[in-house]
Amino acid sequence: MKNFKSIFGLLIILILISGCQTIKKKSDEVAEKENEKFGLFVGKEVNVMRLELGAPTEDFINEVGNEVLVYKTKKYGIPCERKFEVNTSGIIVGFSSSGCI
């Protein structure tokens, strides 16, 4: 009986570990799609992005003098933040996202 409990416990642990790996894999896939979709704005004029995404939640000037537009949303209670860096010519030169699923 003791041996059965050990085997059962080990089985439960293996199931939990494989479940965590599946979740990580899916979240990595979503992040990759996110970067592909919004990364297409890099190199384009900021007005093109604003037409699609609307007004940013906040904006500021970074240390190199570029404007950073921040879009914040929530999905399933998880905060998502997308940042677009715009140079002085109005061209998007960088994109990053955090927490977006």
N, CA, C and O atoms as a GROMACS GRO file, in nm:
protein
  404
    1MET      N    1   0.082  -0.119   0.000
    1MET     CA    2   0.000   0.000   0.000
    1MET      C    3   0.087   0.126   0.000
    1MET      O    4   0.056   0.223  -0.068
    2LYS      N    5   0.197   0.124   0.077
    2LYS     CA    6   0.287   0.236   0.082
    2LYS      C    7   0.352   0.260  -0.054
    2LYS      O    8   0.371   0.375  -0.095
    3ASN      N    9   0.384   0.154  -0.124
    3ASN     CA   10   0.444   0.162  -0.257
    3ASN      C   11   0.345   0.226  -0.355
    3ASN      O   12   0.385   0.304  -0.442
    4PHE      N   13   0.218   0.193  -0.343
    4PHE     CA   14   0.113   0.247  -0.428
    4PHE      C   15   0.102   0.399  -0.410
    4PHE      O   16   0.087   0.472  -0.508
    5LYS      N   17   0.110   0.447  -0.285
    5LYS     CA   18   0.102   0.590  -0.257
    5LYS      C   19   0.222   0.663  -0.318
    5LYS      O   20   0.208   0.774  -0.368
    6SER      N   21   0.338   0.603  -0.313
    6SER     CA   22   0.458   0.664  -0.371
    6SER      C   23   0.445   0.675  -0.522
    6SER      O   24   0.478   0.779  -0.580
    7ILE      N   25   0.398   0.570  -0.585
    7ILE     CA   26   0.380   0.571  -0.731
    7ILE      C   27   0.273   0.674  -0.770
    7ILE      O   28   0.290   0.747  -0.867
    8PHE      N   29   0.165   0.679  -0.694
    8PHE     CA   30   0.057   0.773  -0.720
    8PHE      C   31   0.107   0.918  -0.704
    8PHE      O   32   0.075   1.004  -0.786
    9GLY      N   33   0.184   0.944  -0.601
    9GLY     CA   34   0.241   1.077  -0.578
    9GLY      C   35   0.334   1.118  -0.690
    9GLY      O   36   0.330   1.233  -0.735
   10LEU      N   37   0.417   1.027  -0.736
   10LEU     CA   38   0.509   1.053  -0.845
   10LEU      C   39   0.433   1.084  -0.974
   10LEU      O   40   0.471   1.173  -1.050
   11LEU      N   41   0.328   1.011  -0.998
   11LEU     CA   42   0.245   1.032  -1.116
   11LEU      C   43   0.182   1.172  -1.114
   11LEU      O   44   0.181   1.242  -1.216
   12ILE      N   45   0.132   1.213  -0.999
   12ILE     CA   46   0.072   1.347  -0.986
   12ILE      C   47   0.177   1.454  -1.014
   12ILE      O   48   0.148   1.551  -1.084
   13ILE      N   49   0.296   1.439  -0.961
   13ILE     CA   50   0.404   1.536  -0.983
   13ILE      C   51   0.439   1.544  -1.131
   13ILE      O   52   0.458   1.654  -1.184
   14LEU      N   53   0.448   1.432  -1.199
   14LEU     CA   54   0.478   1.432  -1.343
   14LEU      C   55   0.370   1.502  -1.423
   14LEU      O   56   0.400   1.574  -1.518
   15ILE      N   57   0.246   1.482  -1.386
   15ILE     CA   58   0.135   1.549  -1.456
   15ILE      C   59   0.143   1.700  -1.437
   15ILE      O   60   0.122   1.776  -1.532
   16LEU      N   61   0.171   1.744  -1.316
   16LEU     CA   62   0.182   1.887  -1.289
   16LEU      C   63   0.297   1.951  -1.366
   16LEU      O   64   0.283   2.061  -1.419
   17ILE      N   65   0.410   1.884  -1.371
   17ILE     CA   66   0.526   1.936  -1.442
   17ILE      C   67   0.497   1.947  -1.591
   17ILE      O   68   0.530   2.048  -1.653
   18SER      N   69   0.436   1.845  -1.649
   18SER     CA   70   0.406   1.851  -1.792
   18SER      C   71   0.301   1.958  -1.821
   18SER      O   72   0.305   2.020  -1.927
   19GLY      N   73   0.208   1.981  -1.729
   19GLY     CA   74   0.109   2.087  -1.746
   19GLY      C   75   0.174   2.224  -1.747
   19GLY      O   76   0.134   2.309  -1.826
   20CYS      N   77   0.271   2.246  -1.661
   20CYS     CA   78   0.342   2.374  -1.656
   20CYS      C   79   0.419   2.398  -1.786
   20CYS      O   80   0.424   2.511  -1.836
   21GLN      N   81   0.479   2.294  -1.839
   21GLN     CA   82   0.554   2.307  -1.964
   21GLN      C   83   0.459   2.343  -2.079
   21GLN      O   84   0.494   2.422  -2.166
   22THR      N   85   0.339   2.284  -2.079
   22THR     CA   86   0.241   2.314  -2.182
   22THR      C   87   0.198   2.459  -2.174
   22THR      O   88   0.186   2.526  -2.277
   23ILE      N   89   0.174   2.510  -2.054
   23ILE     CA   90   0.134   2.649  -2.036
   23ILE      C   91   0.244   2.743  -2.084
   23ILE      O   92   0.216   2.841  -2.152
   24LYS      N   93   0.368   2.713  -2.047
   24LYS     CA   94   0.481   2.796  -2.090
   24LYS      C   95   0.493   2.796  -2.242
   24LYS      O   96   0.517   2.900  -2.303
   25LYS      N   97   0.477   2.680  -2.303
   25LYS     CA   98   0.487   2.670  -2.448
   25LYS      C   99   0.380   2.754  -2.516
   25LYS      O  100   0.408   2.826  -2.612
   26LYS      N  101   0.256   2.746  -2.465
   26LYS     CA  102   0.146   2.824  -2.523
   26LYS      C  103   0.168   2.973  -2.504
   26LYS      O  104   0.143   3.052  -2.596
   27SER      N  105   0.215   3.014  -2.386
   27SER     CA  106   0.238   3.157  -2.363
   27SER      C  107   0.353   3.208  -2.450
   27SER      O  108   0.350   3.322  -2.496
   28ASP      N  109   0.454   3.126  -2.474
   28ASP     CA  110   0.564   3.164  -2.564
   28ASP      C  111   0.513   3.181  -2.706
   28ASP      O  112   0.557   3.272  -2.777
   29GLU      N  113   0.422   3.094  -2.750
   29GLU     CA  114   0.364   3.104  -2.884
   29GLU      C  115   0.284   3.233  -2.898
   29GLU      O  116   0.292   3.301  -3.001
   30VAL      N  117   0.206   3.267  -2.796
   30VAL     CA  118   0.126   3.389  -2.799
   30VAL      C  119   0.218   3.511  -2.803
   30VAL      O  120   0.192   3.606  -2.878
   31ALA      N  121   0.324   3.510  -2.725
   31ALA     CA  122   0.419   3.622  -2.723
   31ALA      C  123   0.486   3.638  -2.860
   31ALA      O  124   0.510   3.750  -2.905
   32GLU      N  125   0.517   3.527  -2.924
   32GLU     CA  126   0.580   3.532  -3.056
   32GLU      C  127   0.484   3.594  -3.158
   32GLU      O  128   0.524   3.677  -3.239
   33LYS      N  129   0.357   3.554  -3.155
   33LYS     CA  130   0.257   3.612  -3.246
   33LYS      C  131   0.239   3.761  -3.218
   33LYS      O  132   0.224   3.841  -3.311
   34GLU      N  133   0.240   3.796  -3.091
   34GLU     CA  134   0.229   3.937  -3.049
   34GLU      C  135   0.341   4.018  -3.111
   34GLU      O  136   0.318   4.124  -3.168
   35ASN      N  137   0.462   3.970  -3.098
   35ASN     CA  138   0.579   4.042  -3.151
   35ASN      C  139   0.575   4.051  -3.303
   35ASN      O  140   0.614   4.152  -3.360
   36GLU      N  141   0.527   3.946  -3.369
   36GLU     CA  142   0.516   3.949  -3.515
   36GLU      C  143   0.413   4.054  -3.558
   36GLU      O  144   0.439   4.134  -3.648
   37LYS      N  145   0.297   4.052  -3.494
   37LYS     CA  146   0.187   4.142  -3.532
   37LYS      C  147   0.224   4.289  -3.510
   37LYS      O  148   0.214   4.370  -3.603
   38PHE      N  149   0.267   4.324  -3.391
   38PHE     CA  150   0.295   4.464  -3.360
   38PHE      C  151   0.433   4.507  -3.407
   38PHE      O  152   0.458   4.627  -3.423
   39GLY      N  153   0.522   4.412  -3.428
   39GLY     CA  154   0.654   4.445  -3.482
   39GLY      C  155   0.646   4.496  -3.625
   39GLY      O  156   0.740   4.560  -3.672
   40LEU      N  157   0.535   4.469  -3.695
   40LEU     CA  158   0.518   4.518  -3.831
   40LEU      C  159   0.508   4.670  -3.836
   40LEU      O  160   0.529   4.730  -3.942
   41PHE      N  161   0.476   4.734  -3.724
   41PHE     CA  162   0.469   4.880  -3.721
   41PHE      C  163   0.607   4.945  -3.723
   41PHE      O  164   0.620   5.062  -3.760
   42VAL      N  165   0.709   4.871  -3.683
   42VAL     CA  166   0.845   4.926  -3.681
   42VAL      C  167   0.886   4.963  -3.823
   42VAL      O  168   0.876   4.882  -3.916
   43GLY      N  169   0.931   5.087  -3.838
   43GLY     CA  170   0.970   5.138  -3.970
   43GLY      C  171   0.858   5.216  -4.038
   43GLY      O  172   0.881   5.277  -4.143
   44LYS      N  173   0.739   5.216  -3.980
   44LYS     CA  174   0.626   5.289  -4.039
   44LYS      C  175   0.602   5.418  -3.963
   44LYS      O  176   0.653   5.438  -3.852
   45GLU      N  177   0.522   5.506  -4.024
   45GLU     CA  178   0.488   5.631  -3.958
   45GLU      C  179   0.395   5.605  -3.841
   45GLU      O  180   0.312   5.514  -3.845
   46VAL      N  181   0.409   5.685  -3.737
   46VAL     CA  182   0.332   5.667  -3.616
   46VAL      C  183   0.182   5.682  -3.641
   46VAL      O  184   0.102   5.619  -3.573
   47ASN      N  185   0.143   5.764  -3.741
   47ASN     CA  186   0.002   5.783  -3.770
   47ASN      C  187  -0.066   5.655  -3.816
   47ASN      O  188  -0.185   5.634  -3.789
   48VAL      N  189   0.007   5.568  -3.884
   48VAL     CA  190  -0.048   5.439  -3.928
   48VAL      C  191  -0.086   5.355  -3.806
   48VAL      O  192  -0.193   5.294  -3.803
   49MET      N  193   0.002   5.353  -3.707
   49MET     CA  194  -0.025   5.277  -3.585
   49MET      C  195  -0.140   5.339  -3.506
   49MET      O  196  -0.227   5.268  -3.456
   50ARG      N  197  -0.141   5.470  -3.495
   50ARG     CA  198  -0.247   5.538  -3.419
   50ARG      C  199  -0.384   5.513  -3.480
   50ARG      O  200  -0.483   5.502  -3.407
   51LEU      N  201  -0.392   5.504  -3.612
   51LEU     CA  202  -0.520   5.475  -3.677
   51LEU      C  203  -0.573   5.338  -3.635
   51LEU      O  204  -0.693   5.320  -3.617
   52GLU      N  205  -0.483   5.243  -3.620
   52GLU     CA  206  -0.524   5.107  -3.584
   52GLU      C  207  -0.545   5.090  -3.433
   52GLU      O  208  -0.642   5.026  -3.391
   53LEU      N  209  -0.457   5.147  -3.352
   53LEU     CA  210  -0.463   5.124  -3.207
   53LEU      C  211  -0.531   5.236  -3.129
   53LEU      O  212  -0.569   5.216  -3.013
   54GLY      N  213  -0.548   5.351  -3.190
   54GLY     CA  214  -0.609   5.462  -3.119
   54GLY      C  215  -0.507   5.538  -3.035
   54GLY      O  216  -0.386   5.527  -3.055
   55ALA      N  217  -0.561   5.615  -2.941
   55ALA     CA  218  -0.475   5.696  -2.855
   55ALA      C  219  -0.406   5.608  -2.750
   55ALA      O  220  -0.466   5.516  -2.697
   56PRO      N  221  -0.279   5.638  -2.721
   56PRO     CA  222  -0.209   5.561  -2.618
   56PRO      C  223  -0.259   5.593  -2.478
   56PRO      O  224  -0.318   5.699  -2.455
   57THR      N  225  -0.236   5.501  -2.387
   57THR     CA  226  -0.271   5.521  -2.247
   57THR      C  227  -0.184   5.631  -2.185
   57THR      O  228  -0.232   5.712  -2.106
   58GLU      N  229  -0.057   5.632  -2.223
   58GLU     CA  230   0.036   5.735  -2.176
   58GLU      C  231   0.147   5.750  -2.278
   58GLU      O  232   0.167   5.664  -2.363
   59ASP      N  233   0.220   5.860  -2.268
   59ASP     CA  234   0.338   5.881  -2.352
   59ASP      C  235   0.441   5.962  -2.274
   59ASP      O  236   0.408   6.034  -2.180
   60PHE      N  237   0.565   5.948  -2.315
   60PHE     CA  238   0.674   6.024  -2.251
   60PHE      C  239   0.792   6.029  -2.346
   60PHE      O  240   0.798   5.955  -2.444
   61ILE      N  241   0.886   6.115  -2.315
   61ILE     CA  242   1.010   6.126  -2.393
   61ILE      C  243   1.118   6.050  -2.317
   61ILE      O  244   1.141   6.074  -2.198
   62ASN      N  245   1.185   5.958  -2.388
   62ASN     CA  246   1.289   5.879  -2.321
   62ASN      C  247   1.422   5.954  -2.317
   62ASN      O  248   1.431   6.068  -2.362
   63GLU      N  249   1.524   5.888  -2.264
   63GLU     CA  250   1.654   5.952  -2.242
   63GLU      C  251   1.726   5.991  -2.370
   63GLU      O  252   1.814   6.078  -2.366
   64VAL      N  253   1.692   5.931  -2.484
   64VAL     CA  254   1.757   5.969  -2.611
   64VAL      C  255   1.674   6.070  -2.690
   64VAL      O  256   1.711   6.107  -2.801
   65GLY      N  257   1.562   6.114  -2.633
   65GLY     CA  258   1.481   6.216  -2.698
   65GLY      C  259   1.369   6.164  -2.785
   65GLY      O  260   1.300   6.243  -2.850
   66ASN      N  261   1.349   6.032  -2.788
   66ASN     CA  262   1.239   5.975  -2.866
   66ASN      C  263   1.113   5.967  -2.782
   66ASN      O  264   1.119   5.952  -2.660
   67GLU      N  265   0.998   5.977  -2.848
   67GLU     CA  266   0.870   5.965  -2.780
   67GLU      C  267   0.838   5.816  -2.763
   67GLU      O  268   0.860   5.736  -2.854
   68VAL      N  269   0.787   5.779  -2.647
   68VAL     CA  270   0.746   5.642  -2.621
   68VAL      C  271   0.595   5.644  -2.596
   68VAL      O  272   0.547   5.711  -2.505
   69LEU      N  273   0.522   5.568  -2.678
   69LEU     CA  274   0.377   5.557  -2.664
   69LEU      C  275   0.347   5.425  -2.594
   69LEU      O  276   0.394   5.320  -2.638
   70VAL      N  277   0.269   5.431  -2.486
   70VAL     CA  278   0.241   5.314  -2.406
   70VAL      C  279   0.092   5.282  -2.414
   70VAL      O  280   0.007   5.368  -2.389
   71TYR      N  281   0.062   5.158  -2.450
   71TYR     CA  282  -0.076   5.110  -2.456
   71TYR      C  283  -0.092   5.004  -2.348
   71TYR      O  284  -0.023   4.902  -2.350
   72LYS      N  285  -0.184   5.027  -2.255
   72LYS     CA  286  -0.206   4.932  -2.145
   72LYS      C  287  -0.346   4.874  -2.156
   72LYS      O  288  -0.444   4.947  -2.176
   73THR      N  289  -0.354   4.742  -2.144
   73THR     CA  290  -0.483   4.673  -2.144
   73THR      C  291  -0.477   4.563  -2.038
   73THR      O  292  -0.374   4.540  -1.976
   74LYS      N  293  -0.589   4.496  -2.019
   74LYS     CA  294  -0.595   4.379  -1.930
   74LYS      C  295  -0.674   4.269  -1.999
   74LYS      O  296  -0.776   4.295  -2.063
   75LYS      N  297  -0.627   4.147  -1.984
   75LYS     CA  298  -0.698   4.031  -2.036
   75LYS      C  299  -0.695   3.925  -1.927
   75LYS      O  300  -0.588   3.888  -1.879
   76TYR      N  301  -0.812   3.878  -1.889
   76TYR     CA  302  -0.825   3.782  -1.779
   76TYR      C  303  -0.764   3.835  -1.650
   76TYR      O  304  -0.713   3.758  -1.569
   77GLY      N  305  -0.768   3.968  -1.632
   77GLY     CA  306  -0.713   4.030  -1.512
   77GLY      C  307  -0.562   4.046  -1.514
   77GLY      O  308  -0.503   4.092  -1.417
   78ILE      N  309  -0.498   4.008  -1.625
   78ILE     CA  310  -0.352   4.017  -1.637
   78ILE      C  311  -0.317   4.143  -1.716
   78ILE      O  312  -0.362   4.158  -1.830
   79PRO      N  313  -0.239   4.235  -1.657
   79PRO     CA  314  -0.205   4.358  -1.727
   79PRO      C  315  -0.109   4.335  -1.844
   79PRO      O  316  -0.015   4.256  -1.835
   80CYS      N  317  -0.137   4.404  -1.953
   80CYS     CA  318  -0.055   4.397  -2.074
   80CYS      C  319  -0.007   4.538  -2.106
   80CYS      O  320  -0.085   4.634  -2.098
   81GLU      N  321   0.120   4.550  -2.140
   81GLU     CA  322   0.176   4.681  -2.173
   81GLU      C  323   0.256   4.670  -2.302
   81GLU      O  324   0.349   4.589  -2.313
   82ARG      N  325   0.218   4.752  -2.400
   82ARG     CA  326   0.290   4.758  -2.527
   82ARG      C  327   0.353   4.897  -2.539
   82ARG      O  328   0.286   4.998  -2.518
   83LYS      N  329   0.481   4.901  -2.574
   83LYS     CA  330   0.552   5.028  -2.587
   83LYS      C  331   0.606   5.040  -2.729
   83LYS      O  332   0.667   4.948  -2.782
   84PHE      N  333   0.582   5.156  -2.787
   84PHE     CA  334   0.634   5.188  -2.920
   84PHE      C  335   0.722   5.311  -2.908
   84PHE      O  336   0.681   5.413  -2.854
   85GLU      N  337   0.844   5.301  -2.960
   85GLU     CA  338   0.937   5.414  -2.957
   85GLU      C  339   0.934   5.484  -3.093
   85GLU      O  340   0.949   5.420  -3.198
   86VAL      N  341   0.913   5.615  -3.091
   86VAL     CA  342   0.898   5.693  -3.213
   86VAL      C  343   1.008   5.798  -3.218
   86VAL      O  344   1.027   5.874  -3.123
   87ASN      N  345   1.082   5.802  -3.331
   87ASN     CA  346   1.189   5.902  -3.342
   87ASN      C  347   1.132   6.040  -3.374
   87ASN      O  348   1.011   6.055  -3.390
   88THR      N  349   1.218   6.139  -3.384
   88THR     CA  350   1.174   6.277  -3.405
   88THR      C  351   1.114   6.299  -3.544
   88THR      O  352   1.049   6.401  -3.567
   89SER      N  353   1.134   6.205  -3.635
   89SER     CA  354   1.074   6.214  -3.769
   89SER      C  355   0.936   6.149  -3.774
   89SER      O  356   0.872   6.149  -3.879
   90GLY      N  357   0.890   6.094  -3.662
   90GLY     CA  358   0.758   6.031  -3.658
   90GLY      C  359   0.757   5.888  -3.707
   90GLY      O  360   0.651   5.835  -3.742
   91ILE      N  361   0.873   5.824  -3.710
   91ILE     CA  362   0.885   5.684  -3.753
   91ILE      C  363   0.903   5.596  -3.630
   91ILE      O  364   0.980   5.629  -3.540
   92ILE      N  365   0.831   5.484  -3.627
   92ILE     CA  366   0.843   5.389  -3.515
   92ILE      C  367   0.976   5.314  -3.531
   92ILE      O  368   1.002   5.252  -3.633
   93VAL      N  369   1.058   5.322  -3.427
   93VAL     CA  370   1.191   5.260  -3.433
   93VAL      C  371   1.206   5.143  -3.336
   93VAL      O  372   1.308   5.074  -3.339
   94GLY      N  373   1.105   5.119  -3.251
   94GLY     CA  374   1.116   5.007  -3.158
   94GLY      C  375   0.981   4.969  -3.100
   94GLY      O  376   0.889   5.051  -3.092
   95PHE      N  377   0.970   4.843  -3.060
   95PHE     CA  378   0.848   4.790  -2.999
   95PHE      C  379   0.886   4.689  -2.892
   95PHE      O  380   0.979   4.611  -2.910
   96SER      N  381   0.812   4.691  -2.781
   96SER     CA  382   0.827   4.587  -2.680
   96SER      C  383   0.692   4.566  -2.613
   96SER      O  384   0.609   4.657  -2.608
   97SER      N  385   0.672   4.446  -2.561
   97SER     CA  386   0.548   4.418  -2.490
   97SER      C  387   0.581   4.336  -2.365
   97SER      O  388   0.682   4.266  -2.359
   98SER      N  389   0.493   4.348  -2.268
   98SER     CA  390   0.513   4.280  -2.141
   98SER      C  391   0.379   4.232  -2.086
   98SER      O  392   0.285   4.311  -2.075
   99GLY      N  393   0.370   4.105  -2.053
   99GLY     CA  394   0.251   4.050  -1.991
   99GLY      C  395   0.135   4.022  -2.084
   99GLY      O  396   0.027   3.987  -2.038
  100CYS      N  397   0.154   4.038  -2.212
  100CYS     CA  398   0.043   4.022  -2.307
  100CYS      C  399   0.025   3.876  -2.346
  100CYS      O  400   0.116   3.811  -2.397
  101ILE      N  401  -0.097   3.827  -2.320
  101ILE     CA  402  -0.128   3.688  -2.357
  101ILE      C  403  -0.246   3.682  -2.449
  101ILE      O  404  -0.287   3.574  -2.491
   0.00000   0.00000   0.00000
